[in-house]
């Protein structure tokens, strides 16, 4: 059973124009488990890492690790932005094994994934104000790569959440690239792991 914050996050991802979102899907030979993978046929591949932490859960932060309070004491965990990035890179590596999903020979990014990718951290127990009030967090997680609780409410509307995702995009696909990017190929490759 998924905790309520995950259900709310999943609902928010699938609100509005239906995005092919999957959560807790094992990826690759190491069976990595990104929280959400979104494959948008005209945008890109998105990886969302959701953390159910509260402000007092986080004891210290570095670019590589967070020390979090658990019922069993302090635990060192990977920085969630790095975790999301590592998942995104692993997914790209997996998808690049399919010749139909990579840039053709003679192109600048030959052999690399046709579609761009992005990654983000979702903090369902933080408001934007709470996140911004902790400068140490902004030093290790770029604030524009974080979606907070108040940015997932009905007050913002489904279009806002999608715009937040689109704002993560570092590249956009041309019409020609969109035609060449078969969502069915992406889904097939993701299922074959």
C-alpha positions, 0 to 999 in steps of 0.5 A, a space after each residue: 500500500 502506498 502512503 498518502 503522499 505518494 498517492 497524492 503525487 501520483 494523482 497530481 502527475 496524472 492530472 490534466 492531460 494524461 501523462 504516461 506515468 509509472 511509479 516504483 518500476 524496477 529498472 535495469 539489471 540492478 532493479 533500481 526503483 525511481 519513484 516516478 518515470 514519466 515518458 511524454 511523447 512530445 517532451 522528454 523523459 522525466 524522473 521524479 524522486 519523492 521524499 516524505 521527509 519533514 524539515 526536522 527529519 533532515 539533520 545535515 546536508 552535503 552535495 552527496 549525502 543527507 543525514 536524516 533522523 529515522 526511528 533507528 537513529 541517524 542514517 546517511 542517504 544519497 542526496 535525492 537530486 543525485 539519486 534522481 539524476 543517477 536513476 535518469 542516467 541509468 534509464 537513458 543507458 538502458 534505452 540507448 541499447 535500442 537503435 530506434 531510440 538513439 541519435 543516428 550516425 553522423 549526428 552531434 549526439 550520435 548514439 545518445 538517447 533521442 529524447 532529452 531527460 530531466 529529473 526533479 525532487 518532490 517534497 510533499 511535506 515542504 512548502 516552498 517557503 519552508 524550502 526557501 527558508 533553509 539556505 543549506 538545502 538550496 546549496 545542495 539542491 537547485 530550488 528550481 528542481 524541487 516541487 513542494 507541497 503547495 505547488 501540487 494542490 488544486 489551487 495551482 491547477 493541473 496546468 501549473 504542475 505540467 508547466 513545472 515539469 516542462 520548465 525542467 526541460 533542458 532541450 526541446 524536441 523538433 517536430 522531426 525528432 518527435 516523429 522519430 521518437 516512438 513512445 511504443 519503443 520506449 515502453 517496450 524497452 522499459 518493459 524488457 528489463 
